[in-house]
Amino acid sequence: MKKTLFQLHWFFGITAGLVLALMGITGATWSFQDEILRAMNPQVLKVQVREGGVLAPAELVRRVEATEGKKVSMLWVETHSDAAARVFFTPPPGERRGQLRYVDPYTGQYTGDVVGLDFFNLMLNLHRFLAIGDTGRQITGACTLILVFFCLSGLYLRWPRQALNWRTWLTLDWAKKGRAFNWDLHAVFGTWCLLFYLLFALTGLFWSYEWYREGLNKLLADKPPAGQEQKRGEGRGGHRGPPKPDANAPALVVDYDAIWDSLQKTAGPGLAAYNLRLPQAGGQPAMIFYLLDSAAHERAFNTLTLDPANGQVKRVEVYTDKSFKAQLLASVYALHVGSYFGLPGRIIVSIASLTMPLFFVTGWLLYLDRRRKKRQVRAARSGLTTGDEQKDGWLVGFASQSGFAEQLAWQSAGQLQAAGLPVRVQSLASLSEDDLRQSQRALFVVSTFGDGEAPDSARGFERKVLGQPWSLEGLNYSLLALGDRQYPHFCGFARRLHAWLGERGAHARFAPVEVDSADPAALQRWQQQLAELSGSTHVPAWQAPSYESWTLNRRELLNPGSQGLPVFLLGLNPPSPVQWDAGDLVEILPRQAPQRIEQFLAGLGLDAEAVVQVDGLAEPLSVALASRQLPVGREHLVGLHAQALVDALIPLDAREYSIASIAADGVLELIVRQERHPDGSLGLGSGWLTEHMAVGGTVSLRLRRNSGFHLPAEAAPMILIGNGTGLAGLRSLLKARIAGGEQRNWLLFGERNRGQDFLCGDELQGWLASGDLARLDLAFSRDQAQKVYVQDLLREQAGKLQHWLEQGAAIYVCGSLQGMAGGVDAALNELLGSAEVETLIEEGRYRRDVY
């Protein structure tokens, strides 16, 4: 539903948004026409207040008609102000209103022509009809309905998990740039303007649709007294004026003295202004809308209906006598323009109206940005298909544990494809003997898991393929190996693959490129090799990972009183709607704590506010150092100027975390444990997220696909095993399963003590009670003399484990590689046999996300 609403929201936004932007500008302009015209035409619209008051209607009409030679049909007079009176003459046949003249209500003299009146009439015509008549009215009416949809769908799409945090709703991060800033403008200003736009829409529809007007009348209007049933069109709510005359109706006779006498008796000495509207023929009532000095607002009219021939009063409607809902109905226009709330209301409503183009512009910018990114994705993958027509092209094989090798494989394929070479991309797990024999040119992008092991997805390839005596003399290949030098068997799997290919007669075009922890220099060498292989003279720089500013809106301690290190549940909101799959990861760029930067600069003689250049942008030295590794020893840095210091320091590496929520939650959640060094200082990544960064602050984050830990393609039971913060990845999988209505879920979770370390315990117990968790087995290692771990639970539940696997269950493990993951793997091999475990891996039914 959220995706559908989002698609409708942007579609209407880039279409109806233009009309609404025009309506916003013209409406705000029209709402202050009186003040603007008075400022532009002081000699015409301002008159001298005279003793004795304004002329009575009879004398005023007599003088005006004598001067103009036309019959008056409507008067608007303010009885003791310096405003000129407005006089409308009888309209020509087929027109609603006749010519307008401004006259001095104290003398009856014509004051002159008003400059700018035609402009404001055009503004109103554009606002209501787009200057194209009834067709325009239908368009503006439809767009007004769409505005209601914008308000409600925008509120739903933006609704944060921490809905009571006002900063989430109302604060704008001016430090954001590009798409993130555009989204902030759109969302935050939309929140500020939401109620005003609903007010515009719900009142504006009154003039757009008859059905809506009649509905409001039935809903809000007071019932008239017996015998005074109101006829349609008599002016309730919108004051639509008297009905059209009958062709056989008698001539109109008007006794202005009698009308004035009735008005004065009814209104009393507090009469401030009156609007007399005469019928177009005899036999019909005249109507007077009048304001008192004590009127609540400029449209708090009292209504007097009388016989124009003798002034006999037929009905009086007093605004203050009406119920509140009927007062709202009579104040539709005042609500629409904000005058219901006085001058401040008019100003605020006009400002909100003037911001409507902002949403059209930012909506278009966001839409164009999405289009650009989609084109880039299509361009990157165009031609990268798997099929027989690609057999003579390049084979790009990958083996990935966390998704990084797969990402680099697609980027490598894209570079070859950009040079006009046919490419097909496959995982090593799907490669057969024929695939390798028939390929003449290949790239292999493979990662090593842990200490020299193959990624889980490639364990079957290693067992079944490596060691086979296949003849591969016709294969020319290059190898990109990803690993981590902290392990003794660095890039062990890639080296075994390279050795086997050489033994089988395949020819390596270059020495394997080994990459330690995503080293950019090694990746650049790989790109240069690809350029040589493709015959390209230009080495395109792979686009650096794109990070966006996410807002930290929640930080909750999950294990107060624990003997272990604190664990926090963090809630982050994106700058714009994003999607991810359960099991995906995030990469976060941490920042140095301000205290650490201050300590580092102490003794270097440098100003923390000195301006330096980082990636072409100017920023203070303290900000630049926050994203750099700060060595303990500073002797070699003494004497460097600020720019040289920044250039000499290595940028911080990103930290990876498993996502603990699903996109439908509307918030990205992480479960992070603080790490402490032997000297007591906090770990860089965990310290920044759990302590140094303020709630409401922003963090640079990017989503990373982790297809190896996604849910099974087909519905099947799941056994989820983890410990500590490994619950994060399992929690996202469980949420996705529950959202999909799948209840065959078995969780085995371990921690220190139940009383303090049962992370998300209430939530898990709730799922168990509701049946969304079929089983929940817990291992709290410190709650008894003999420690118990999740692998011990597996041994205790060996029979149940076997039964679930016979039902097609998949096993997912998330948590620490040392200890838990190794212990679970050993227990599975012990209970099922190594052959069965390998089969589960090859079938994608044993998946791990461990660290």
Beta strands, then each sheet from edge to edge (+ up, - down):
strand 1: 72-78
strand 2: 85-89
strand 3: 100-103
strand 4: 271-277
strand 5: 286-292
strand 6: 302-306
strand 7: 313-317
strand 8: 394-399
strand 9: 423-427
strand 10: 441-447
strand 11: 476-483
strand 12: 507-508
strand 13: 513-516
strand 14: 548-557
strand 15: 567-573
strand 16: 585-589
strand 17: 611-614
strand 18: 617-620
strand 19: 655-658
strand 20: 668-673
strand 21: 698-704
strand 22: 718-723
strand 23: 745-751
strand 24: 775-780
strand 25: 810-815
strand 26: 846-850
sheet 1: 3+ 2- 1+ 4- 5+ 6- 7+
sheet 2: 9+ 8+ 10+ 11+ 12+
sheet 3: 9+ 8+ 10+ 11+ 13+
sheet 4: 19+ 16- 21+ 14- 15+ 20-
sheet 5: 17+ 18-
sheet 6: 24+ 23+ 22+ 25+ 26+
end
